[in-house]
Amino acid sequence: MKRLFLFLATNAAVLVVIAVVLNAFGVEQWLYREGVDLNLNALLVFSAVFGMGGSFISLAISKWVAKTTMGVHVIDQASTAGEQWLLETVHRLASDAGIGLPEVGIFESPQPNAFATGMSRNQALVAVSRGLLDRMGKREVEAVLGHEVTHIANGDMVTMGLLQGVLNTFVIFFARIIGYVVDRALFSNQRGAGPGYFVTSIVAQIFLSILATLIVMAFSRWREFRADAGGAELAGTENMIAALHSLQRVSEPRDLPSSLATLGIGGNVGQGLARLFMSHPPLEERIAALARLSANAQTASQTR
């Protein structure tokens, strides 16, 4: 409930800030003098409804989408010793992390990967690939599960949805403002929206969406370091590093669809500008970060 309140409160705060800024700069007055019949308050509400609303709906159906697109078999009753171990491990890690017991599932893929999704900390899903269970030892799998449980404990799914919703609101709102400004410059004698508005707003929305994606991906990379640290705390630093090394040996798993890529243990790979669109940091950087974390912890313990 607290996270839902934060989601709505942040949306309201965005609307207030935009309204104050636009009023301070006299944007609405300028548009009115130019003959543009644009109600900025109504546009703000429209942008928020579609921007935040779409993100909220996506978050609400995230588990269903994950189960459907990935063919996740949810383990309601363990039928093998492996499934029993998987259930017990996830539930133990969830208890250690202070969250409700998530659903646990397996999806058929030869690539080692895992993801967590769901609308709240206490109504989440943790799914692992068959390849992960077949290619990794139990300690490494436990570390990967700790990584995913940390995503849930940190509220990463809600935070990503909140961030995407805020950015969507900005994209929709400012794309239409830009469209009106350009349209007025091209068709100064025409009141209302002309052809320049429709073309420009579409182009502006595409460009602003790309910029928004860069922000979302940067945040996604940052939270992966946090999830690695959480996985190390729950399952042991050596096990977390070993799990990442195992992922390295199979050339960074990339079998998750784009809608779930930011929630997986592995991620995409890129060079140059493509790095800006990566949902996950390179595995060597994540391993180095864990090594530094371990070294710092040892130094701190020695100085006590």
N, C-alpha and C positions, 0 to 999 in steps of 0.2 A: 504494500500500500504506500509506503514511504517513497519508493522509487516511482510509482505511478504519479504521486503528487509532485515529485521533482520533475517528471516528464512534462506535466501540464503547467507547472509553475515556470519552468524555463521557457516554454512556448509563450506564455503570457508576458514574461520579461522581455523576450525578443520583440514582441509586438510593441510594447511600451517604448523600448529603446529606439526602434525604427521610427515610431511616430514622433518622438521628441527630436531626434536628429533631423528628420525631414522638415519639421516645423521650424527648428532653429535656423536651418539654411533657406527657408522660404521656398521650398520646392513646390508645394501645392499652390502657393500664390503665383509663382512664376508660370506654372502650367495653366492656371486659370487665365492669366493675362494673355497667354499665347493661344487661348481659345480651345484648350484641351479640357473636355468635361470628364475629369478623372477624379474619382473619390478615393483618396489614398487610404482612408480608414477601411472602406469596403474592400479595397484591394488587399490590405493587410489581412483582413479576416479570410478572404478567399485564398490567399497564399498559405495561411496557417492551416486552414481546413484541408487543403490538398497536400501541402508539404508534410505537416505533422501527421495528418490522418493516414496518408499512405504508409508512412513509416510505422505508425502504431498498428495498422492492420497487418503489415508484414511481420512485425514482431509477434502479434497474437497468433498467427498461423504458422510460425516458424517450425514448430515441432512437426506439424502435419506435413508441411512441405518437405522437411528433411526426411521423414519416414517414407514419403511417396517417391521423391526423386531419387533417393539413394537405396530404396528397397530395404530399409532397416527392419530386421527381425527383432522385435522387442522381447526380451527374456522375461516372461511372466513367471514361469516355473522352470528352473534349471533342469535340463535333461541329460547333461553330461558333467563330468568333474570339472572340465574347463569352464563351462558356463557358471557353475556354482562358485568357482574361484573368482571369476570376473564379477559376479554380483557381490560377493562378500568384500572384495577389494574396493569396489566403487563405494559401497555403503560405508565401509570403514573410513575411507578418505573423506567422504562427505561429512561424516560425523566429526572427524578431526577438524574439518574446515568450518563447522558450525552451520551447515545448510541442510535443508530437507533432502531426503533420499531421492535422487533422480531416477528416471527410467534408464534402463541399460539395454543396449541393443548391439547387434552385429550386422554389418552390411558386407555383401560379397564383392570383394575387390582384391586383386593380387598385390596391389600397392599398400605398403604399411601407412595407415593414416587413422586419424580419429578426429572427432569434433564434438562440441557441446553446443546446445541451443535450447531455447525456451524463453518464456515471457518473464519468469521470475526465478529467484534463487531456489525456491522451494517447489518449482514445477518445471524442472529442466529435463533434458535428455542427454545422455552421454553414449556415443556410439563409436565402435572401433571396427576397423576392417578385418576381414579374415586374414589378409596378408600381414597385418600387424601382429596378430596372435601367432601366426605360423613362423614369422621371421625373427621375432624378438623373444628374449628370455623373460621370465616372469618379473624380474626386478626392473627391467627396462619398460615393460608394459605398465607396471605399477607407476613408474615415473611419468609416462605419457598420460595415464589416467589422473595423476596428481595435477598435471598441467591443465587438463580440461576441467577438473573440479575447481581449480583456482580461477579459471575464467568465470565459472558460475558464481563462486564466492565473491569475486570482485564486481559482480554485476555487469560484466562486459557486454552481454547481449543487449541489456537495457540501455547502457551507455552508448553503444554503437547506434542503436535505434534513435536515441535522443539526439545524438550528434547529427545523424543523417536527416532527421526531421527538421532540425534547426537550419541546416544548410539548404534543404529543399525549400524551406520558406523563403530564405534569402534569394535563392535562384529564381523562383517563380516571381517574386515581387520585383526584383531589380531588372529582370529580363523584360518585364512589361513596362517599367519606367523607361528603360533605354529605348524600347520600341516606340513609345509615345514621343520621346525627345527627337529621335531620328525622323519619325513621321512628320512632326511639326516643322523640322528643318527642311524637309523635301516638299511638303504640301502645306505651306504657311497659310493659304487662303481657305483651307478646308477645316471645318469643325468636326470633332469626333475622330475616330480611328480610320486611317486610310490604308492603302496597300503597304506602305512603308512600315507601318506598325506590325503587321502580321509577319512579314518576312524578317524584319529586324529582331522581333521578340523571339522568334524561333532560333535564329542564329545566336543571339545573346544567351538564350537558355542552354544551348549546346555548349557554348564556350564556358559559361559559368558552372555548368555541371561538371566539366572537366576539372576546373579549379577546385570544386567541392570534393571531387574524387581524390585529388591529391591530399586534401586535408584528412579525409577519412582514412586513407591508406597510411598516412604518417602516424595517425593515432593508433591504427591497428598494429603497426610495427612496434610502437612503444609499449603497447599492452602485452605483446608477445614476450618481451623481456620480463615483465612482471609475472606473467603466467609461468615462465620457466623458473623464476625464483621461487614462486609458490610451489611448483612441482618438486623442486629441490628440497624445500622445507618439509613437504609432506612425505616424500619417498626417498630422500637422500640425494645430495649433490652429485656424487659419483654415478648414481643410477640415472639421473637426469642427463648428465653429460654423455653417458654410454648410450642412452636412447637417441640423443641427437646425432651421435656418431653413426648409429645404425641407420638413421634416416639419410645421412650423408652417403653411405655406401650404396644406396639405391637411387642416388642422383635427385634428391629433393622431390618428394611425392607431390603430384599435381593432378590427382584424379578427382578432386572434389569440384562440383559445379561452382560458378562464380558466387552464387548466393550463399554458399557455405564456406568458401575458401578462407574468409577472414576468421572463421571459427575453428579451423583445423589445426593439427599439430605441425603439419608441414606447410609449404606455401609455394608461390610462384618464384621464378628466378628471372632477374633482369640485369642489364648492363646499361651504363650511361643514364639517359633520361628514363629508360624503362624502370630503373630502380625506384623512381618516384611513384610508380603505380604498383609496387609490390605490397602485398598484404602482410608478408612476413619478412623479417630481416634474414639475410643469408645465414645458413646454419653455422658457418665458422664464426660469425660475429656473436651469435647466441652462445656458442660454446665458450668463446673467449670471455663473454660477460659473466657466465657462471664460474669460470676459473678465477676471475678477479674477485667475485663475490666470496668464493671459498677462501682465497688468499687473505682477503680483508678480515674475514671471520676468524681465521687462524691467528692473524696478527693481533686482533683485538683480544682474543682469549689469552695470548701469551703476555700481553701488557697488563693484565689484571693482577 
